[in-house]
């Protein structure tokens, strides 16, 4: 079994109104605010890189780069 990766911590300054919105979303989804922010960031990154999804196991073993901003996507634009 692969070793569990420790999550990265960082400080984020955020507008109080946005924080209130995040709290409401998190509550509706039965998540913590931290969990909600992580969920939203993962979703945004997945959309930005064209639906490519990498698990943490793939992150450790894969040598293929993740497409960056501006890279063509296989998904049609909405």
C-alpha positions as CSV (number, residue, x, y, z in Angstrom):
1,X,0.0,0.0,0.0
2,X,1.4,3.4,-0.9
3,X,2.4,5.8,1.9
4,X,-0.3,8.4,2.7
5,X,0.8,11.9,1.5
6,X,0.5,14.7,4.0
7,X,-1.6,17.6,2.8
8,X,0.0,21.0,2.2
9,X,-1.1,23.8,4.5
10,X,-1.1,27.5,3.6
11,X,-2.6,30.8,4.7
12,X,-5.4,32.3,2.6
13,X,-6.8,35.8,3.1
14,X,-10.4,35.8,2.0
15,X,-13.2,38.4,1.7
16,X,-15.8,37.9,4.6
17,X,-18.7,37.8,2.1
18,X,-17.0,35.0,0.1
19,X,-16.3,33.2,3.4
20,X,-20.0,33.4,4.3
21,X,-20.9,32.0,0.9
22,X,-18.4,29.1,1.3
23,X,-19.8,28.4,4.8
24,X,-23.3,28.2,3.3
25,X,-22.2,25.9,0.5
26,X,-20.2,23.7,2.9
27,X,-23.2,23.4,5.2
28,X,-25.5,22.4,2.4
29,X,-23.0,19.8,1.2
30,X,-22.3,18.5,4.7
31,X,-18.6,19.4,4.4
32,X,-16.3,21.6,6.4
33,X,-15.3,24.9,4.8
34,X,-11.8,23.5,4.2
35,X,-13.3,20.4,2.6
36,X,-15.6,22.6,0.4
37,X,-12.7,24.8,-0.7
38,X,-10.7,21.7,-1.6
39,X,-13.7,20.3,-3.5
40,X,-14.2,23.5,-5.4
41,X,-10.5,23.8,-6.3
42,X,-10.3,20.2,-7.5
43,X,-13.4,20.8,-9.6
44,X,-11.9,24.0,-11.1
45,X,-8.6,22.4,-11.8
46,X,-10.3,19.4,-13.4
47,X,-12.3,21.7,-15.7
48,X,-9.3,23.9,-16.5
49,X,-7.1,21.0,-17.6
50,X,-9.8,19.4,-19.7
51,X,-11.2,16.7,-17.6
52,X,-7.9,14.9,-16.9
53,X,-8.1,13.4,-13.5
54,X,-5.1,12.1,-11.6
55,X,-5.3,10.3,-8.3
56,X,-2.7,10.8,-5.7
57,X,-1.3,7.4,-6.7
58,X,-1.0,8.6,-10.3
59,X,0.8,11.8,-9.0
60,X,3.5,9.6,-7.5
61,X,3.9,7.1,-10.3
62,X,3.1,9.1,-13.5
63,X,5.8,10.7,-15.6
64,X,3.4,12.4,-17.9
65,X,2.9,16.1,-17.4
66,X,-0.5,17.6,-16.6
67,X,-1.6,19.9,-19.4
68,X,-1.3,23.5,-18.3
69,X,-3.4,26.6,-19.0
70,X,-3.9,27.2,-22.7
71,X,-3.4,23.5,-23.6
72,X,-6.0,22.2,-26.0
73,X,-8.8,20.2,-24.4
74,X,-10.5,17.0,-25.7
75,X,-13.8,18.3,-24.4
76,X,-16.0,20.5,-26.5
77,X,-16.5,24.0,-25.2
78,X,-19.9,24.7,-23.6
